[in-house]
Amino acid sequence: MAPHDPPSDSPSASTRPYLIRALHDWCTDNGFTPYLAVYVDSSVRVPMEYVKNHEIVLNVGFEATSALHLGNETIEFKARFGGVARDILVPVDHVIAIYARENGQGMAFPLPTQADREGDGQNSDATAVEVEPAAPVNLRLATAPAAEDEGGDGDEPPTPAGPGTAPRPALKRVK
């Protein structure tokens, strides 16, 4: 073992909160709007009326939030939904992506391990089949109409009219 390697029996800190903060800073520094795609279960505190398929997309730009805290365990802030201020709490391991709204560049993360076990009362095999497509294929959910009501900054892009419209930004993996 090299001197800089952590001992194999001690858990190391997750890189996810550090990557989330770094990409949030990158978005902000470049004038982009940072969005978080979040897997929602009972440990996440968000307005449930905006949750679709156990996912919600949150605008975490400074203009759309107040008291934003990007911690190692949780992300906490206040945001307006339909004109009503709400307290938001997201465990960091439930963040499945962070990306720029304007160009889709960002990073996707695996679903939380407990998501595979919870299942809303269904058997574990059916749950695994339903949960797996949520990441990263469906990360385009960030531009779904329900997501546009979030954050309250009022400058969200219009919803496309249907077939024949320009494609919406999609998450681009950075390796």
N, C-alpha and C positions, 0 to 999 in steps of 0.2 A: 504494500500500500504506500503510495506517495505521501509525503508529509502534508500536502494540502488537501488530500482526500478526507471527507468526513468518515468517522467510524461507521462501519456497516450496520451496527446495532442502534444507532441514533437516527431518528427521523430528521430529514432536512426540510427546511421551509419550502413551501410551494413557490414556484416561479410565477404562477398566475397573477397574484396581486401586483407584482412588479411589472409584468408585461402590460397589464391593464393600465397602470399609472403611466407607463412610458408611451403607450399608444394614445392615451387621453392627452398627454402633453404634446405629442406629435400633431394630433388633430388641432388642438388649440393654437399651437405655434404657427400652423399653416393656414389658419382661417377656416378650418373644416368643423363640422358639427359631429362630435363623438356620440355614437349610438351604442347601447349595450343590448344584446339579445340575451334574454334570461330564461332559464328553465324554471317554471313556477311549480312549487309544491307548498305544503303547509309551513315550511320554514321561511318563505319569501313573503314580505309584506308589501303588496302592490294593490292597486284597484282591480279587483277580480273581474269587473265588467269589461276590461280591456285585454284580458287573457284569452288567447285562442290556442288550442292544442297544447296546453301546458307551457306556452311561450308568451312573452311580452317583450316589446322593444321599447327601450327608454332613451330619451334624449338626455344625455348627461353633460351637455354644454353648460358653461357658466351662466349664459343668458336664460336658460330654461330651469335652472336649479338654484336653490339657496342652501347654505350650510352643507355643501358637498364634502363628504369625507370618504376618500378611497383608501380604506384600511386593509390590513392583511387578512382579516377574517370576514369583514362585512363592508359593503358600500352603503352609505346612508346619506340621504338628502331629503329636501322638501321640494315638491313640484306641484304645479297646477294641472288638474285634469278636469276639463269642462268648467274651468273657472273656479274650482274648489281646490284649496291647498291640501295636499296629502303628504304624510310622512312615508318615505319609502325605505325599506331595508332589504338588501339582497346579500345573501351569503356569497362570498367570492367564488366558491366552488360551483355556484349555480349560473355564473356568467358563461354562456356558450360562445359568445363572440363580442368583440369590440371593433368598430369600423367607422370610417368617415361616411356620413350620409351622402356627400356630394360625389364621391368616386368609388365607394364600396371597398376601398383598401383597408385592410385590418388583419385581424387574426381570429381564428376559430379555436375553441377548446372542446375537449370531450365533455359529454354530459356528466353530471355528478353521479358517483357510484350508487348512492342511495336511490336515485331515480329508477335504476333497474330493479330495485327490490320493492318499491312502494306499490305501484300498480293500481291504485284506486280500487282495490277489492277484486281485481281480475287475477287469473293465474299468471305466473311469472313468464311463461312462454309467450302469451298474448301481449303482455306488457312490453317485453323486449322488442317484439315486432312493431308495436305502435310507437315506441319511444325512439328507436334508432333512426328513422327517417328525419327526425327533427334537427339533426346536426350532420354535417354542415349543408346538406342539400337544400333544406328549406330556410336557410338564413335570409333568403330574399323576403321573408316575412317582415323584415324591417321596413319595407316600403308599402306594406299592406295598409288599407284605409284606417283600421283601428289604431295602428301605430302613429298615424299622423295627428291624432288628437292629443298625443302625449307631449309633455314638456311645456306647453302653453306659450311658446314664444311666437306663435302666429305666423311664422314664415315657412311653414312646411310646403313642399312641392305639391302641385295638384295631382289628384289621382287620375291615371290614364283612363281614357274613355272606353278602351277595349282593344280588340284586335286591330292591328295596323298602326298602333302608336309606338313610339320609340321605346326600346327596352329600358327597364329600370336598372339602376346600379345594382350590381351583385357583389358579394363578398369576394375579394381576391386574396388567395392564400399567399402569405409571405413566408418563405422558407429560408 
